[in-house]
């Protein structure tokens, strides 16, 4: 059931410790689920658990910026702000290179 999976994701964010590799792995595996609300929740939760400047977690969050759902992209940007230090040029360039910065209106 989607509600139960959502509750589990929220629970991981609440009880998981920063840098908990098992919780981080479980959350990143939810990024490919068809349910966009679960993808959004997993990304938000990952933002709570990643340690600052964790390159693998940052890469996963950058992947979220390519999602087709606007809410998932927004969650990804918000989560990235927890994962990097202000002025991180590498991550800034990566964000600018994603579809999240393109103007889809024609």
RABEL-V622523 format. One line per field, one symbol per residue. burial: 1 if it has 9 or more other C-alpha atoms within 8 Angstrom, else 0. A space follows every 10 residues. Layout:
BEGIN
burial->???
END
This chain:
BEGIN
burial->0000110011 1110010001 0011001101 1000010111 1111111111 0001001101 1101111000 0111111111 1111100000 0101100101 000000
END
